[in-house]
Amino acid sequence: MKHTLTVMAAVAIMTACTPKGPAVIAPMASAIDIDKLDECTVPASFTSDDFRWMGGNLTMTVYDMDLYDAVEVSKMNMGDTLIYESRPILVQTIDKSDSGVEINGGLDNGGCCLAGYEGGAYVARDWDDHATYTKIGKAQIPLADDFVVIDCGLEPFEPSDTIRTAQKLYLETLEGSRREFFVLNTLVTIQNGMITQINRRWIP
């Protein structure tokens, strides 16, 4: 028995001293359940053609913002792999500053950037300071009878339009690219399993 305990202790010490391989730093698991969108606000993409007015629903693609655990980011080393925009990036250089962490020279040099975010996390950044997102899946969600569309103007300082009535007419008469709602600027609020608000903000 004593010999067995000694061997086990030796194995434990050897295991503890064995160098760990390169780490993989990936976005934290999403809290969005695509099969249970009851009480939430989600980034989404769709077009005005994805509304079904007879049944009163919207088919949309749901996304989640890419957030990284701050502890994992703080321990990141050269040789590790960062999952960025759903693709693996071998970490070759790391530059830390008050504004965040630049990997492989940052966006200007073909690398990527992580910026500080609320709740002890980092957010992946793309051009124009946009966050990156991971696709969760498609969902068909009923429209509340009184759902509201808050739609940005064409220019950055134009006030948004708030559409509380005749939403169907408004959405069907949008022209060109205005018919497309993108994940980067569209949030859909769902309450009691029904869409209550669609909010599109202006982005560069």
MARBA-3410 file (N, C-alpha, C, O; in Angstrom, 1 decimal):
204
0.8,-1.2,0.0,0.0,0.0,0.0,0.9,1.2,0.0,0.6,2.2,-0.7 ~ 1.9,1.2,0.8,2.8,2.4,0.9,3.5,2.6,-0.4,3.7,3.7,-0.8 ~ 3.9,1.5,-1.0,4.6,1.6,-2.3,3.7,2.2,-3.4,4.1,3.0,-4.2 ~ 2.4,1.8,-3.4,1.4,2.3,-4.3,1.2,3.8,-4.2,1.1,4.5,-5.2 ~ 1.1,4.2,-2.9,0.9,5.6,-2.7,2.1,6.4,-3.1,2.0,7.5,-3.6
3.3,5.8,-2.9,4.6,6.5,-3.4,4.6,6.7,-4.9,5.0,7.7,-5.4 ~ 4.2,5.6,-5.6,4.2,5.6,-7.1,3.2,6.7,-7.5,3.5,7.5,-8.4 ~ 2.0,6.7,-6.9,0.9,7.7,-7.3,1.4,9.1,-7.1,1.2,10.0,-7.9 ~ 2.1,9.3,-6.0,2.6,10.7,-5.7,3.7,11.1,-6.7,3.7,12.2,-7.1 ~ 4.5,10.1,-7.1,5.5,10.4,-8.1,4.9,10.8,-9.5,5.4,11.7,-10.1
3.9,10.0,-9.8,3.2,10.3,-11.1,2.6,11.6,-11.1,2.6,12.4,-12.1 ~ 1.9,12.0,-9.9,1.3,13.3,-9.8,2.3,14.4,-10.0,2.1,15.4,-10.6 ~ 3.5,14.2,-9.4,4.6,15.3,-9.4,5.0,15.4,-10.9,5.2,16.5,-11.4 ~ 5.2,14.3,-11.6,5.7,14.3,-13.0,4.7,14.9,-13.9,5.0,15.7,-14.8 ~ 3.4,14.6,-13.6,2.3,15.2,-14.4,2.3,16.7,-14.2,2.1,17.5,-15.2
2.4,17.2,-13.0,2.4,18.6,-12.7,3.5,19.3,-13.3,3.4,20.5,-13.7 ~ 4.7,18.7,-13.5,5.9,19.3,-14.0,6.0,19.2,-15.5,6.8,19.9,-16.1 ~ 5.1,18.4,-16.1,5.1,18.3,-17.6,4.7,19.5,-18.2,3.6,20.0,-18.0 ~ 5.5,20.1,-19.1,5.0,21.4,-19.8,3.8,21.2,-20.6,3.6,20.1,-21.3 ~ 2.9,22.1,-20.5,1.6,22.0,-21.3,1.9,22.5,-22.7,2.7,23.3,-23.0
1.1,22.0,-23.6,1.2,22.3,-25.0,0.6,23.7,-25.2,0.0,24.3,-24.3 ~ 0.7,24.2,-26.5,0.0,25.5,-26.8,-1.5,25.5,-26.5,-2.1,24.5,-26.7 ~ -1.9,26.6,-26.1,-3.4,26.7,-25.7,-4.2,27.2,-26.9,-3.6,27.8,-27.8 ~ -5.5,26.9,-26.9,-6.4,27.4,-27.9,-7.3,28.4,-27.2,-8.1,28.0,-26.3 ~ -7.3,29.7,-27.6,-8.2,30.7,-26.9,-9.3,30.9,-27.9,-9.2,31.5,-29.0
-10.5,30.5,-27.5,-11.7,30.7,-28.3,-12.8,31.6,-27.6,-12.7,31.8,-26.4 ~ -13.7,32.1,-28.4,-14.8,32.9,-27.7,-15.5,32.1,-26.7,-15.7,30.8,-26.8 ~ -16.0,32.7,-25.6,-16.7,32.0,-24.6,-18.0,31.5,-25.2,-18.5,32.0,-26.1 ~ -18.5,30.4,-24.6,-19.7,29.8,-25.0,-20.9,30.8,-25.0,-21.0,31.5,-24.0 ~ -21.7,30.7,-26.0,-22.8,31.7,-26.1,-23.9,31.3,-25.1,-24.2,30.1,-24.9
-24.6,32.3,-24.6,-25.7,32.1,-23.7,-27.0,32.0,-24.4,-28.1,31.8,-23.9 ~ -26.9,32.2,-25.8,-28.1,32.2,-26.6,-28.5,30.8,-26.9,-27.7,30.1,-27.5 ~ -29.7,30.4,-26.6,-30.3,29.1,-27.0,-31.2,29.4,-28.2,-32.3,29.9,-28.1 ~ -30.8,28.9,-29.4,-31.5,29.2,-30.6,-32.9,28.5,-30.6,-33.8,29.0,-31.3 ~ -33.1,27.5,-29.7,-34.4,26.8,-29.7,-35.3,27.4,-28.6,-36.4,26.9,-28.4
-34.8,28.4,-27.9,-35.6,29.0,-26.8,-35.3,30.5,-26.7,-34.7,31.0,-25.7 ~ -35.7,31.2,-27.7,-35.6,32.7,-27.7,-36.8,33.3,-27.2,-37.7,33.7,-27.9 ~ -36.9,33.4,-25.8,-38.1,33.9,-25.2,-37.9,35.3,-24.7,-38.8,36.1,-24.9 ~ -36.8,35.5,-23.9,-36.6,36.8,-23.3,-35.2,37.2,-23.6,-34.3,36.9,-22.8 ~ -34.9,37.9,-24.7,-33.6,38.3,-25.0,-33.5,39.4,-26.1,-34.6,39.7,-26.7
-32.4,39.9,-26.3,-32.1,40.8,-27.4,-30.9,40.3,-28.1,-29.8,40.1,-27.5 ~ -31.0,40.0,-29.4,-30.0,39.3,-30.1,-29.6,40.1,-31.4,-30.4,40.7,-32.0 ~ -28.3,40.0,-31.7,-27.9,40.5,-33.1,-28.4,39.6,-34.1,-28.4,38.4,-33.9 ~ -28.9,40.2,-35.2,-29.5,39.3,-36.3,-29.4,39.9,-37.6,-29.1,41.1,-37.8 ~ -29.5,39.1,-38.6,-29.6,39.6,-40.0,-30.7,39.0,-40.8,-31.1,37.8,-40.5
-31.3,39.7,-41.7,-32.5,39.3,-42.5,-32.7,40.4,-43.5,-32.1,41.4,-43.5 ~ -33.7,40.2,-44.4,-34.1,41.2,-45.3,-35.6,41.4,-45.1,-36.3,40.7,-44.4 ~ -36.1,42.4,-45.8,-37.6,42.7,-45.7,-38.4,41.6,-46.3,-39.6,41.5,-46.1 ~ -37.8,40.7,-47.1,-38.5,39.6,-47.7,-38.7,38.4,-46.8,-39.4,37.5,-47.1 ~ -38.0,38.5,-45.6,-38.0,37.4,-44.7,-39.2,37.5,-43.7,-39.4,36.6,-42.9
-40.0,38.5,-43.9,-41.2,38.6,-43.1,-42.4,37.8,-43.7,-42.5,37.9,-44.9 ~ -43.1,37.1,-42.9,-44.3,36.4,-43.4,-45.5,37.1,-42.7,-45.8,36.7,-41.6 ~ -46.2,38.0,-43.4,-47.2,38.8,-42.8,-48.5,38.0,-42.5,-49.2,38.2,-41.6 ~ -48.8,37.0,-43.4,-50.0,36.1,-43.1,-49.9,35.4,-41.8,-50.8,35.3,-41.1 ~ -48.7,34.8,-41.6,-48.5,34.1,-40.3,-48.0,35.0,-39.2,-48.0,34.6,-38.0
-47.5,36.2,-39.6,-47.0,37.1,-38.5,-45.7,36.7,-37.9,-45.6,36.5,-36.7 ~ -44.7,36.4,-38.7,-43.4,36.0,-38.2,-42.2,36.5,-39.0,-42.4,37.0,-40.1 ~ -41.0,36.4,-38.5,-39.8,36.8,-39.2,-38.8,35.6,-39.1,-38.6,35.1,-38.0 ~ -38.2,35.2,-40.2,-37.1,34.3,-40.2,-35.8,35.0,-40.3,-35.6,35.8,-41.2 ~ -35.0,34.8,-39.3,-33.7,35.6,-39.2,-32.6,34.7,-38.8,-32.8,33.6,-38.2
-31.4,35.1,-39.1,-30.2,34.5,-38.7,-29.7,35.2,-37.4,-29.5,36.4,-37.4 ~ -29.5,34.4,-36.4,-29.1,34.9,-35.1,-27.6,34.7,-34.8,-27.0,33.7,-35.2 ~ -27.0,35.7,-34.3,-25.5,35.7,-34.0,-25.3,36.0,-32.5,-26.2,36.5,-31.8 ~ -24.1,35.8,-32.1,-23.6,36.3,-30.8,-22.3,37.0,-30.9,-21.4,36.6,-31.7 ~ -22.1,38.0,-30.1,-20.8,38.8,-30.2,-19.7,37.9,-29.6,-19.9,37.1,-28.7
-18.5,38.0,-30.3,-17.4,37.2,-29.8,-16.7,37.8,-28.6,-16.0,38.8,-28.7 ~ -16.9,37.2,-27.5,-16.2,37.6,-26.2,-15.3,36.6,-25.7,-15.5,35.4,-25.8 ~ -14.1,37.0,-25.2,-13.1,36.2,-24.7,-12.9,36.4,-23.2,-13.0,37.5,-22.7 ~ -12.6,35.3,-22.5,-12.3,35.4,-21.1,-11.0,36.1,-20.8,-10.0,35.8,-21.4 ~ -11.1,37.2,-20.0,-9.9,38.0,-19.7,-8.8,37.3,-19.1,-7.6,37.6,-19.4
-9.0,36.2,-18.3,-7.9,35.5,-17.7,-7.2,34.7,-18.8,-6.0,34.6,-18.8 ~ -8.0,34.1,-19.7,-7.3,33.3,-20.8,-6.5,34.2,-21.7,-5.4,33.9,-22.1 ~ -7.0,35.4,-22.0,-6.3,36.4,-22.8,-5.0,36.8,-22.1,-3.9,37.0,-22.7 ~ -5.1,37.0,-20.8,-3.9,37.5,-20.0,-2.8,36.4,-20.0,-1.6,36.7,-19.9 ~ -3.2,35.1,-20.2,-2.2,34.0,-20.2,-1.8,33.6,-21.6,-1.0,32.7,-21.7
-2.3,34.3,-22.6,-1.9,33.9,-24.0,-0.5,34.1,-24.3,0.1,35.1,-23.9 ~ 0.1,33.1,-24.9,1.6,33.2,-25.3,1.7,33.0,-26.7,0.8,32.5,-27.5 ~ 2.9,33.4,-27.2,3.3,33.1,-28.6,3.3,31.6,-28.8,3.8,30.8,-28.0 ~ 2.7,31.1,-29.9,2.6,29.7,-30.2,1.2,29.2,-29.9,0.9,28.1,-30.3 ~ 0.4,29.9,-29.1,-1.0,29.6,-28.9,-1.8,29.8,-30.2,-1.3,30.4,-31.1
-3.0,29.4,-30.2,-3.9,29.6,-31.3,-5.1,30.4,-30.8,-5.8,30.0,-29.8 ~ -5.4,31.4,-31.5,-6.6,32.3,-31.2,-7.7,32.0,-32.3,-7.4,32.1,-33.5 ~ -8.9,31.7,-31.8,-10.0,31.5,-32.8,-10.6,32.9,-33.0,-11.2,33.5,-32.1 ~ -10.5,33.5,-34.2,-10.9,34.8,-34.5,-11.7,34.8,-35.8,-11.3,34.3,-36.8 ~ -12.9,35.3,-35.7,-13.9,35.3,-36.8,-14.0,33.8,-37.3,-14.1,33.5,-38.5
-14.1,32.9,-36.4,-14.3,31.5,-36.6,-13.2,30.8,-37.3,-13.4,29.7,-37.8 ~ -12.0,31.4,-37.4,-10.9,30.7,-38.0,-9.7,30.8,-37.0,-9.5,31.7,-36.3 ~ -8.8,29.7,-37.1,-7.7,29.7,-36.2,-6.5,30.6,-36.6,-6.2,30.6,-37.8 ~ -6.0,31.3,-35.7,-4.8,32.2,-36.0,-3.7,31.8,-35.1,-3.9,31.8,-33.8 ~ -2.5,31.5,-35.6,-1.3,31.2,-34.8,-0.8,32.5,-34.2,-0.5,33.4,-35.0
-0.7,32.5,-32.9,-0.2,33.8,-32.2,1.3,33.8,-32.4,2.0,33.0,-31.8 ~ 1.8,34.8,-33.1,3.2,35.0,-33.3,3.8,36.2,-32.5,4.9,36.2,-32.1 ~ 3.0,37.3,-32.4,3.4,38.4,-31.6,2.2,38.9,-30.8,1.0,38.7,-31.2 ~ 2.5,39.4,-29.6,1.4,40.0,-28.7,1.9,41.3,-28.2,2.9,41.5,-27.6 ~ 1.0,42.3,-28.5,1.3,43.7,-28.0,0.2,44.2,-27.2,-0.9,44.3,-27.7
0.4,44.4,-25.9,-0.6,44.9,-25.0,-0.5,46.4,-24.7,0.6,46.9,-24.6 ~ -1.7,47.0,-24.6,-1.7,48.4,-24.2,-3.0,48.7,-23.4,-3.7,47.7,-23.1 ~ -3.2,49.9,-23.0,-4.4,50.2,-22.2,-5.7,50.0,-23.0,-6.7,49.7,-22.4 ~ -5.6,50.1,-24.3,-6.8,49.9,-25.1,-7.1,48.4,-25.5,-8.2,48.1,-25.9 ~ -6.1,47.6,-25.3,-6.4,46.2,-25.6,-5.2,45.4,-25.9,-4.1,45.7,-25.5
-5.4,44.4,-26.8,-4.3,43.5,-27.1,-4.3,43.3,-28.7,-5.3,43.0,-29.3 ~ -3.1,43.6,-29.3,-3.0,43.4,-30.7,-2.1,42.1,-30.9,-1.1,41.9,-30.4 ~ -2.7,41.2,-31.8,-2.0,40.0,-32.1,-1.5,40.0,-33.5,-2.2,40.4,-34.4 ~ -0.2,39.6,-33.7,0.4,39.6,-35.0,0.3,40.9,-35.7,0.1,41.0,-36.9 ~ 0.6,42.0,-35.0,0.7,43.3,-35.5,-0.6,44.1,-35.7,-0.6,45.2,-36.2
-1.7,43.5,-35.3,-3.0,44.1,-35.3,-3.6,44.1,-36.7,-3.0,43.5,-37.7 ~ -4.7,44.7,-36.9,-5.5,44.7,-38.2,-4.7,45.3,-39.3,-4.8,44.8,-40.4 ~ -3.9,46.3,-39.1,-3.2,46.9,-40.1,-2.1,46.0,-40.8,-1.7,46.2,-41.9 ~ -1.7,45.0,-40.1,-0.7,44.1,-40.5,-1.2,42.6,-40.7,-0.4,41.7,-40.7 ~ -2.5,42.5,-40.9,-3.1,41.2,-41.1,-3.4,40.4,-39.9,-3.8,39.2,-40.0
-3.2,41.0,-38.7,-3.5,40.3,-37.5,-4.9,40.6,-37.0,-5.8,40.8,-37.7 ~ -5.0,40.7,-35.7,-6.3,41.0,-35.1,-6.2,41.7,-33.8,-5.1,41.9,-33.3 ~ -7.3,42.2,-33.2,-7.3,43.0,-32.1,-8.4,42.6,-31.1,-9.5,42.2,-31.5 ~ -8.0,42.6,-29.8,-9.0,42.3,-28.7,-9.0,43.6,-27.9,-8.0,44.1,-27.5 ~ -10.2,44.0,-27.5,-10.4,45.2,-26.7,-11.1,44.9,-25.4,-11.9,44.0,-25.4
-10.8,45.7,-24.4,-11.5,45.4,-23.1,-13.0,45.6,-23.2,-13.4,46.5,-23.9 ~ -13.7,44.8,-22.5,-15.1,44.8,-22.5,-15.6,44.6,-21.1,-14.9,44.3,-20.2 ~ -16.9,44.8,-20.9,-17.5,44.7,-19.5,-17.5,43.3,-19.1,-17.5,42.4,-19.9 ~ -17.6,43.1,-17.8,-17.8,41.8,-17.2,-16.6,40.9,-17.2,-16.7,39.7,-17.3 ~ -15.4,41.5,-17.2,-14.2,40.7,-17.2,-14.0,39.9,-18.5,-13.7,38.7,-18.5
-14.1,40.6,-19.6,-14.0,39.9,-20.9,-13.3,40.9,-21.9,-13.2,42.1,-21.7 ~ -12.9,40.3,-23.0,-12.4,41.0,-24.1,-13.3,40.8,-25.3,-13.9,39.7,-25.4 ~ -13.5,41.8,-26.2,-14.3,41.6,-27.4,-13.3,41.7,-28.6,-12.4,42.5,-28.6 ~ -13.6,40.8,-29.6,-12.8,40.9,-30.8,-13.3,42.1,-31.6,-14.5,42.3,-31.8 ~ -12.3,42.8,-32.2,-12.6,44.0,-33.0,-12.2,43.8,-34.4,-11.2,43.2,-34.7
-13.0,44.3,-35.3,-12.7,44.3,-36.8,-12.6,45.8,-37.2,-12.5,46.7,-36.4 ~ -12.5,46.0,-38.5,-12.4,47.4,-39.0,-13.6,48.3,-38.5,-14.7,47.8,-38.3 ~ -13.3,49.6,-38.5,-14.3,50.6,-38.0,-14.7,50.3,-36.6,-15.8,50.7,-36.2 ~ -13.9,49.6,-35.8,-14.2,49.3,-34.4,-15.4,48.4,-34.2,-16.0,48.3,-33.1 ~ -15.8,47.7,-35.3,-17.0,46.7,-35.2,-16.5,45.5,-34.4,-15.4,45.0,-34.5
-17.4,44.9,-33.6,-17.2,43.6,-33.0,-17.3,42.6,-34.1,-17.9,42.8,-35.1 ~ -16.7,41.4,-33.8,-17.0,40.2,-34.6,-18.0,39.3,-34.0,-18.3,39.4,-32.8 ~ -18.7,38.5,-34.8,-19.8,37.7,-34.4,-19.7,36.3,-34.9,-19.1,36.0,-35.9 ~ -20.3,35.4,-34.1,-20.4,34.0,-34.6,-21.9,33.6,-34.8,-22.7,34.0,-34.0 ~ -22.1,33.0,-35.9,-23.5,32.6,-36.3,-24.0,31.5,-35.3,-23.3,30.5,-35.1
-25.2,31.7,-34.7,-25.8,30.7,-33.8,-26.7,29.8,-34.6,-26.8,28.6,-34.4 ~ -27.5,30.4,-35.5,-28.4,29.6,-36.3,-29.6,30.4,-36.8,-29.7,31.6,-36.5 ~ -30.5,29.8,-37.5,-31.7,30.4,-38.0,-32.9,30.2,-37.1,-33.0,29.1,-36.4 ~ -33.7,31.2,-37.0,-34.9,31.0,-36.1,-36.1,31.8,-36.8,-35.9,32.8,-37.4 ~ -37.3,31.2,-36.6,-38.5,31.9,-37.1,-39.3,32.3,-35.8,-39.8,31.4,-35.1
-39.5,33.6,-35.6,-40.1,34.1,-34.4,-41.3,34.9,-34.7,-41.3,35.7,-35.7 ~ -42.4,34.6,-34.0,-43.7,35.4,-34.2,-43.5,36.9,-33.9,-42.6,37.3,-33.1 ~ -44.2,37.7,-34.6,-44.2,39.2,-34.4,-45.3,39.5,-33.4,-46.5,39.1,-33.6 ~ -45.0,40.3,-32.4,-46.0,40.9,-31.6,-46.9,41.8,-32.4,-46.4,42.5,-33.3 ~ -48.1,41.9,-32.0,-49.1,42.8,-32.7,-48.6,44.2,-32.8,-48.9,45.0,-33.7
-47.9,44.7,-31.7,-47.5,46.1,-31.6,-46.0,46.2,-31.7,-45.4,47.1,-31.1 ~ -45.3,45.3,-32.4,-43.9,45.4,-32.5,-43.5,46.7,-33.2,-44.2,47.3,-34.0 ~ -42.3,47.2,-32.8,-41.8,48.6,-33.2,-40.6,48.4,-34.0,-39.7,47.6,-33.7 ~ -40.5,49.2,-35.1,-39.2,49.2,-35.9,-38.6,50.6,-35.6,-39.2,51.6,-35.9 ~ -37.4,50.6,-35.1,-36.6,51.8,-35.0,-35.5,51.8,-36.0,-34.6,50.9,-35.9
-35.6,52.7,-37.0,-34.7,52.6,-38.2,-33.9,53.8,-38.3,-34.4,54.9,-38.3 ~ -32.6,53.6,-38.5,-31.7,54.8,-38.6,-31.8,55.5,-39.9,-32.4,55.0,-40.9 ~ -31.3,56.7,-40.0,-31.4,57.5,-41.2,-30.2,57.1,-42.1,-29.4,56.2,-41.8 ~ -30.1,57.7,-43.3,-29.0,57.4,-44.2,-27.7,58.0,-43.8,-26.6,57.5,-44.2 ~ -27.8,59.1,-43.1,-26.6,59.8,-42.6,-26.4,59.6,-41.1,-27.4,59.4,-40.4
-25.1,59.7,-40.7,-24.9,59.4,-39.2,-25.6,60.3,-38.2,-25.9,59.8,-37.1 ~ -26.0,61.5,-38.6,-26.6,62.4,-37.6,-28.1,62.6,-37.9,-28.8,63.4,-37.2 ~ -28.6,61.8,-38.8,-30.1,61.8,-39.0,-30.8,61.1,-37.9,-30.3,60.1,-37.4 ~ -31.9,61.7,-37.4,-32.7,61.0,-36.4,-33.3,59.7,-36.9,-33.6,59.5,-38.1 ~ -33.4,58.7,-36.0,-34.0,57.4,-36.4,-35.6,57.6,-36.5,-36.2,58.4,-35.9
-36.1,56.8,-37.4,-37.6,56.8,-37.5,-38.1,55.7,-36.6,-37.5,54.6,-36.5 ~ -39.2,56.0,-35.9,-39.8,54.9,-35.0,-41.2,54.6,-35.7,-42.1,55.4,-35.7 ~ -41.3,53.4,-36.1,-42.5,52.9,-36.8,-43.3,52.1,-35.9,-43.0,50.9,-35.6 ~ -44.5,52.6,-35.5,-45.4,51.9,-34.6,-46.6,51.4,-35.3,-47.3,50.5,-34.7 ~ -46.9,51.9,-36.4,-48.0,51.4,-37.2,-47.6,51.2,-38.7,-46.6,51.8,-39.1
-48.4,50.4,-39.4,-48.1,50.2,-40.8,-46.6,49.7,-41.0,-46.0,50.1,-42.0 ~ -46.2,48.8,-40.1,-44.8,48.3,-40.3,-44.7,47.5,-41.6,-43.6,47.6,-42.2 ~ -45.7,46.8,-42.0,-45.6,46.0,-43.2,-45.4,46.9,-44.4,-44.5,46.7,-45.2 ~ -46.1,48.0,-44.5,-45.9,49.0,-45.6,-44.5,49.6,-45.6,-43.9,49.7,-46.6 ~ -44.1,49.9,-44.4,-42.8,50.6,-44.3,-41.7,49.6,-44.8,-40.8,50.0,-45.6
-41.7,48.4,-44.3,-40.6,47.4,-44.6,-40.7,47.0,-46.1,-39.6,46.7,-46.7 ~ -41.9,46.9,-46.6,-42.0,46.4,-48.0,-41.6,47.5,-49.0,-41.4,47.2,-50.2 ~ -41.6,48.8,-48.6,-41.3,49.9,-49.5,-39.9,50.4,-49.4,-39.5,51.3,-50.1 ~ -39.1,49.7,-48.5,-37.7,50.1,-48.5,-37.0,49.7,-49.8,-37.4,48.8,-50.5 ~ -36.0,50.5,-50.2,-35.4,50.3,-51.5,-33.9,49.9,-51.3,-33.2,50.3,-50.4
-33.4,49.2,-52.3,-32.0,48.8,-52.4,-31.5,48.1,-51.2,-32.1,47.2,-50.6 ~ -30.3,48.6,-50.7,-29.6,48.0,-49.6,-30.4,48.2,-48.3,-30.1,47.6,-47.3 ~ -31.3,49.2,-48.3,-32.1,49.4,-47.1,-33.0,48.2,-46.7,-33.5,48.1,-45.6 ~ -33.2,47.4,-47.7,-34.1,46.2,-47.4,-33.3,45.1,-46.7,-33.9,44.1,-46.2 ~ -32.0,45.3,-46.5,-31.1,44.3,-45.8,-30.8,44.8,-44.4,-30.3,45.9,-44.3
-31.0,44.0,-43.4,-30.6,44.3,-42.1,-29.5,43.4,-41.7,-29.6,42.2,-41.8 ~ -28.4,44.0,-41.2,-27.1,43.3,-41.0,-26.8,43.1,-39.5,-27.3,43.8,-38.7 ~ -26.1,42.0,-39.2,-25.7,41.7,-37.8,-25.0,42.9,-37.2,-25.1,43.1,-36.0 ~ -24.2,43.6,-37.9,-23.4,44.7,-37.3,-24.2,45.8,-36.8,-23.7,46.5,-35.9 ~ -25.4,46.0,-37.3,-26.2,47.2,-36.8,-27.6,46.9,-36.5,-28.4,47.8,-36.3
-28.0,45.6,-36.3,-29.4,45.3,-36.1,-29.5,44.4,-34.8,-28.9,43.4,-34.7 ~ -30.4,44.9,-33.9,-30.7,44.1,-32.7,-32.2,43.8,-32.7,-33.0,44.7,-33.0 ~ -32.6,42.6,-32.4,-34.0,42.2,-32.3,-34.3,41.8,-30.8,-33.7,41.0,-30.2 ~ -35.3,42.5,-30.3,-35.8,42.2,-28.9,-36.9,41.3,-28.9,-37.9,41.5,-29.6 ~ -36.8,40.2,-28.1,-37.9,39.2,-28.0,-38.4,39.1,-26.6,-37.6,39.0,-25.7
-39.7,39.2,-26.4,-40.3,39.1,-25.1,-41.5,38.2,-25.2,-42.3,38.2,-26.1 ~ -41.6,37.3,-24.2,-42.6,36.3,-24.2,-42.7,35.5,-25.5,-43.7,35.1,-26.0 ~ -41.5,35.3,-26.1,-41.4,34.5,-27.3,-41.8,35.2,-28.6,-41.9,34.6,-29.6 ~ -42.0,36.5,-28.5,-42.4,37.3,-29.7,-41.5,38.5,-29.9,-41.1,39.1,-28.9 ~ -41.3,38.9,-31.1,-40.5,40.0,-31.4,-41.3,41.3,-31.1,-42.4,41.5,-31.6
-40.7,42.1,-30.2,-41.4,43.4,-29.8,-40.7,44.6,-30.4,-41.2,45.7,-30.5 ~ -39.4,44.4,-30.8,-38.7,45.6,-31.4,-37.6,45.1,-32.3,-36.9,44.2,-32.1 ~ -37.4,45.9,-33.4,-36.3,45.7,-34.3,-35.6,47.1,-34.4,-36.2,48.1,-34.7 ~ -34.3,47.1,-34.0,-33.6,48.4,-33.9,-32.4,48.3,-34.8,-31.4,47.6,-34.6 ~ -32.4,49.2,-35.9,-31.2,49.3,-36.8,-30.6,50.6,-36.6,-31.2,51.7,-36.7
-29.3,50.6,-36.2,-28.5,51.8,-36.0,-27.6,52.1,-37.2,-27.2,51.2,-37.9 ~ -27.2,53.4,-37.3,-26.3,53.7,-38.4,-24.9,53.3,-38.1,-24.4,53.5,-37.0 ~ -24.2,52.7,-39.1,-22.8,52.4,-38.9,-22.0,52.8,-40.1,-22.6,53.0,-41.2 ~ -20.7,53.1,-40.0,-19.9,53.4,-41.2,-19.8,52.3,-42.2,-19.1,52.4,-43.2
END
